[in-house]
Every structure is written in C-alpha cells, then in structure tokens.
Amino acid sequence: MPDPNGFLRFGRRLPARRPVPVRIMDWREVYPAADDELIREQAGRCMDCGIPFCHEGCPLGNRIPDWNDLVRTGNWNAAIQSLHSTNNFPEFTGRLCPAPCEASCVLAIGDTATSAGSGGAVTIKQVEVEIINRAYENGRVRPQPAVAPSGKTVAVVGSGPAGLAAAQQLARAGHAVTVYERDDAIGGLLRYGIPDFKLEKQHIDARVEQLLAEGVAFRTGVNVGVDVSAAQLRAEHDAVLLATGALAGRETDTPGRELSGIHQAMAHLTQANVAVAGGPQPQITAAGKHVIIIGGGDTGADCLGVAHRQGAASVTQLDRYPQPPDARDEGRDPWPTWPWILRNYAAHEEGGDRVFSVAVQRFVGDEQGRVRAIVLVDVIVERVNGRGVVTEVAGTAREIPADLVLLAIGFEGTDAAEALTQLGLARSPRGTVECGPDWQTPADGVFVAGDAHKGASLIVWAIAEGRSAAAAIHRYLGGEGSLPAPVEPSSRPLIPA
C-alpha cells in the first residue's frame, strides 16, 4: 500500500546539481548520486492512483507505482526486477528521457510551478535512475542467456537504443543476433551524440558486456550498404532489423550557408565526444569563439553545454518560436498531455543567452570566406494549414558576431540510403522507413524500428519500438511463446489533438 499522506508531507525535490563553476571544468555527469532518504521520500509521494496516467505517458508501460512503493519500503531488489520487466536500459532513460510520465502524473494537475513541466509530479525519472544505479552497485544486473538456441539468426543494423533493445530481447529468446554498427564503438547516438555530462559512457560499456554474455555478437566499423551489401546481410540471416536512427540533419538555405565555420550540430557533438573518449581533438571547437546555436531543442542545449566546456567566448541559442510559458496552459495542453512550456536544461544555468522569436536572415563572411557574423531579425510564426509560416518583422534586423554557427534545427530521417536502395526500400516524405502492422517493411524478412521508422523521437520510444519489433521478428521466426510488445507501429505520444 502507498503512503496515503506522502504527497502531503513532502514536496517535489531533486538532488542538487554539481556547482556550475566545478562541472564546466570537466565532462562528468551533472547530477551526483542521491541518498536513500531523498529517493525514498520522493517515491513515497506516489499515490498509486486507481488509474495510473503515468503509464499513458510512458510508451514502455513502466510499472511506475509498483517500483515507487518498492523503493519507499526499501525493497531495491524487487524494484529493479519490476523496472527491468518493461525497460531494458533504465540507466539510459533515467538520464536522458524528458519524462512524459511526470507530465502525466496526477500530482502535476493544476500545478503552476516549474520549467520542467512536471509541477509537483513525483520525481519518477530520478527514482528510476537511482534504482538502476543501486542494482549495478549491488551486482543485480546479470546476464540472462537463453536456455536453448532457436537455430535462427537475426541481423540488427544500428546499435542505438532501439537496436540494442531488440538485440537483447531476441538473444534472450534464443536467436543468434549480430549487431552491425558503422562507428568504431557500440551505442549509436548514445555514444557519439549525447555528451558525457548527460551520459557517461561506462553505462553503455556495462550493457555491452551484458549483451555479449547473453550471446549477442557485435561488428563495429561496418557500414551496411557500403562495407557489406544489405542483400548479402539478408541472405545470411533469417531476418534483418533496420534500427539506423534518423541522423540526416536538416539543412538551411539561408544566404551565406556556404561559408566555413557553419556546421551541423551533430558533427560538433560527435567530435567532442570522440575527444572526451581519448580520440583526436575536435576540428570543430568553440574554444575562444562567439558561438551561435540555431535551434531551441535538446540538441541545441547539448551544443550549449559542450561550448561552455570548450571555453567559448560567448554562446547564443536562437529559437524562431515565441518563448513558451513557465507553466502548462490548460486551454492549449490539458493534463495529461505533454505541455508546451519553457524547458530549462542544466546547460542553460551554465551561461549563454537564449533569444526567442528570431531567425537568421543571412550569414556574413570575412575575406577568407569564414563566417564572422549573422544578421538576426525578429519573426512571427503562425500556423497555416498545419505548417509554420514565418514572417519577418520590419526594422528589426541587426548584426551580431559569430565565429562558429551550429545548426540544431532537427533531423530529416535516416541516412542509410545505400542499404535502403539495395533492399528496394524508399524513404517516406518524412525520411523514414514505413512498415506494416507487424513492423515488417515491404522487403520480406526486413523489419524497422526506432527513429528510422518514427523519425527523431524520445529514447523511451526507441526502446519501446525495439522491443515491439523484436516480438514481431520472434513471431516471424516461429519462436515459442511471445515477447512483450508495448507499442504498435501506429502508436503516437500522448499529445494534444
């Protein structure tokens, strides 16, 4: 039974982040570990609602009230068992997911507080990460190899969260799984797209060790469609899963784009992560430069944090949309939908400026062909036939210095063009790979999951789709029993209509 007075006795409280002057001097995670007293107190705020709307916010179907109460009573072993029953990698989601479950928490109803968009919600994400932290510390994360092999083989293309989740589910069901990754290390976007101050890479390494012990084989440095043909891969395996992500960065036709010093945000993040891992120093660096980040989302915030740690002279993050409100607008985004609110990430408290309702009119270069400034103009964005129409405000143009410009304006789908062509598959207008209700593409025995199917989305959706596609592949291979399938290809996040 939950504590009926927990939410009355305690308010929402998170562990303090590491001090800004300290943390920008290194690449370690921003949040320190939380003590048992704080986490058990926060878990005790969960009311175990008759209708747990937090489940609606989470595509994985995490049994949130169950493990909240187990944490409240100090039963950490049962808590990790409950958490792992629906989520392969809570150490990833607990650190990286924006927590739509918290926006759906009953305690967030009518709450006017917070830039996190969760109001007085239970700190579900923090409880989750502390469960898995303690599980690793106490040796409770162990390999679960299959009892007997099925005799079937599966190729998984891509080692991000969707691919890894599918690989683990299929390996535990007895299938021989090989994961193909074009980078030199496993993890996909987790490895080279997410800065260490959000996810230190030993967490990926620990899961890779578990997957290896469960029989998953990894082949790195293999670009399917280039180093090995997709047709060959299909011929050598009983099924193929495309989990190639959605890393094709959206471009801009703003005048001056050809100037040097203007880069896709992911190129900047990747080089920084490689350097942190002991590789060569980045060629795209913010050190000593006036940095402009175009885009107000997660990727832009990641670039902001990296620029601080590289020693930028100044950083300005631009967003063409108006500044969101601090609290949920019930008329626009009624609970329990995901609210449009101002989201302040840890990087924002480290410095830099955020400017809303603006757009870059043109990039200005110097005599050497390098960007030296941008011309910024105020804009008004209106929705017309479901699309954003941008109108410049006359007389607002001004020039600001820019030595490095990073484009964090979204993604256009998967960039696995060669593999798709060889399989006879076309990208949809959204740049994704379409599939039927069984996750199978028009190519027989070839399945798709994660951002390659959905478009750039949340890590919980990637894991949920990986698990669901694995269930479909298991059925296709004639496997005994069934695997969990939390979502369908047509499933969508809980957002306003």
C-alpha positions, -999 to +999 in steps of 0.1 A: +000+000+000+013+035-007+018+061+019-016+080+018+000+111+032+033+111+013+024+137-012+011+159+016+041+156+038+068+161+011+071+184-019+089+176-051+126+177-046+156+167-067+192+163-057+213+194-062+233+195-094+271+198-092+281+235-089+284+253-122+320+265-118+331+230-109+312+210-135+321+231-166+357+222-159+351+185-167+328+162-187+313+142-158+276+139-153+258+170-139+238+151-112+256+134-083+241+103-068+211+108-045+210+094-010+184+068+001+165+092+023+157+116-005+148+090-030+126+070-006+109+103+004+102+112-032+090+077-041+066+079-011+049+108-027+034+084-053-003+079-046-006+046-066-036+061-084-065+040-094-058+050-130-021+055-133-019+081-160+019+080-158+016+047-177-001+066-205+028+090-208+053+062-210+053+040-241+073+013-223+044+007-199+067+010-170+050-001-137+058+032-121+036+030-090+048-006-083+085+003-082+079+036-064+063+017-035+091-009-035+117+019-032+096+036-005+098+004+016+135-001+008+130-032-014+155-022-041+160-058-054+123-062-063+123-026-076+149-034-103+131-066-112+099-046-118+118-019-137+136-044-159+104-062-168+095-034-191+127-014-197+159-029-209+180+002-202+167+023-173+202+038-169+197+055-203+161+066-199+166+077-163+193+101-175+181+111-210+143+109-212+124+142-207+099+122-186+065+124-203+054+102-174+059+131-150+038+154-171+011+127-168+014+123-131-018+132-111+003+154-088+010+176-118-026+186-122-031+223-119+004+229-107+018+263-119+054+255-109+084+247-129+103+249-161+105+211-160+069+209-169+061+185-141+049+208-114+046+187-082+048+154-100+066+125-084+103+126-095+098+094-115+129+098-136+152+103-106+137+073-088+143+052-119+179+061-123+186+055-086+171+020-088+194+010-116+224+027-100+220+006-069+213-025-090+247-021-106+264-013-073+250-044-057+256-068-086+220-072-095+225-066-133+234-101-145+234-117-180+202-137-188+213-160-216+188-181-235+181-216-222+184-232-257+192-218-291+165-215-317+187-221-347+176-188-362+198-158-369+190-121-369+210-091-381+204-058-364+216-027-383+224+000-358+234-001-322+213+028-307+187+021-280+162+006-305+187-018-319+202-028-286+168-034-270+157-056-299+190-075-298+187-082-261+151-094-264+159-116-294+190-131-279+172-140-247+146-158-268+174-180-282+181-164-316+216-157-327+219-119-330+246-099-347+246-061-344+262-042-372+274-007-363+292+017-388+310+036-360+340+022-342+321+016-309+287+004-299+260+029-288+249+049-318+236+083-308+241+074-272+279+070-278+287+099-301+257+122-300+250+126-262+276+145-242+292+128-213+278+154-189+245+138-196+256+102-200+290+089-191+299+062-215+307+035-189+270+030-187+269+019-224+300-003-219+284-021-189+253-030-211+275-041-240+293-065-216+259-079-205+247-083-241+280-101-251+275-125-222+239-131-234+253-142-268+249-110-289+277-105-314+289-070-324+306-059-356+318-024-355+332-003-383+307-019-408+286+004-428+258-018-442+252-009-478+289+001-482+312-023-465+287-052-468+257-052-490+223-052-475+213-081-499+242-102-485+231-095-450+196-106-458+208-137-475+230-147-444+203-141-418+167-153-413+156-117-405+170-082-406+161-053-384+168-017-395+175+004-365+196+030-382+183+061-364+174+094-380+207+113-382+203+131-415+205+167-403+180+193-416+197+219-437+191+256-443+191+277-475+199+309-456+222+331-478+258+326-467+254+289-458+285+280-479+308+300-455+332+279-435+325+278-397+289+267-402+282+231-392+256+206-384+252+203-346+258+166-347+292+170-363+302+192-334+288+168-307+304+138-323+339+153-325+336+165-289+326+130-277+354+114-296+379+137-279+365+131-245+369+093-251+406+099-258+405+104-295+418+133-316+410+169-305+380+183-324+384+204-355+350+220-348+356+236-315+340+265-296+372+275-278+375+313-278+348+318-303+314+336-304+291+307-309+256+308-324+233+278-320+203+278-342+176+257-327+160+257-292+156+219-286+176+192-268+204+191-294+209+228-292+211+225-254+237+198-257+258+220-280+254+248-254+269+226-227+297+214-249+306+250-259+308+260-222+332+232-216+353+240-246+358+276-235+336+296-258+339+334-257+301+337-259+271+314-267+237+325-281+210+300-287+183+311-312+147+299-314+122+311-340+093+303-318+080+326-290+092+320-255+070+293-240+051+299-207+066+286-175+036+265-166+011+244-185-017+262-204-047+240-197-066+255-226-038+246-250-023+215-235-048+199-210-034+174-185-022+147-190-009+157-225+027+168-230+028+205-223+044+233-244+064+250-217+098+266-212+123+238-206+155+249-188+182+223-191+213+221-169+233+237-197+212+269-196+222+276-160+258+274-170+257+306-191+248+318-226+219+337-239+186+324-253+167+345-278+132+337-290+111+347-320+141+353-342+156+340-374+189+343-392+183+365-423+218+358-436+253+347-427+281+373-431+316+362-441+351+377-439+377+380-467+388+344-461+353+330-466+347+323-429+316+333-411+322+364-389+286+374-380+249+367-386+221+391-394+193+384-370+157+395-374+126+392-352+099+369-367+063+359-361+054+323-366+018+314-375+002+280-381-014+279-416-028+245-427-007+227-402+026+244-412+046+271-396+047+303-417+075+327-407+071+365-412+099+389-406+093+420-385+104+450-405+131+472-390+144+446-366+175+433-384+208+436-365+242+420-368+259+400-341+293+383-341+296+347-350+328+326-353+310+293-351+274+285-362+258+252-352+226+240-370+204+222-345+172+225-364+161+189-365+166+158-385+152+146-418+151+109-412+175+080-417+207+085-437+211+048-446+205+055-483+227+027-497+212+000-476+176+010-484+183+012-521+198-023-521+168-036-503+144-019-527+130+004-500+123+040-504+122+067-477+089+082-469+083+120-473+094+123-437+127+105-445+117+074-426+111+037-435+075+026-434+063-008-423+031-028-419+013-036-386+039-064-379+069-039-382+079-056-415+089-034-444+078-042-480+111-063-482+103-098-469+120-105-436+133-070-432+119-050-402+123-015-389+122+002-355+132+033-337+139+067-352+144+051-386+107+043-385+093+071-363+116+100-371+137+117-344+119+110-311+124+101-274+147+074-261+117+056-245+100+054-279+132+039-294+134+012-267+096+005-269+098+002-307+129-021-304+111-044-280+080-045-302+098-052-334+117-079-316+084-095-307+073-093-343+106-109-355+102-137-329+068-145-343+081-143-379+108-168-370+083-192-354+096-187-319+079-203-290+057-181-268+056-144-272+078-114-263+065-081-249+053-056-274+044-023-257+036-003-288+023-007-324+038+010-355+009+034-355+013+043-318+019+080-311+029+100-280+002+115-257-001+150-272-030+173-278-051+166-308 
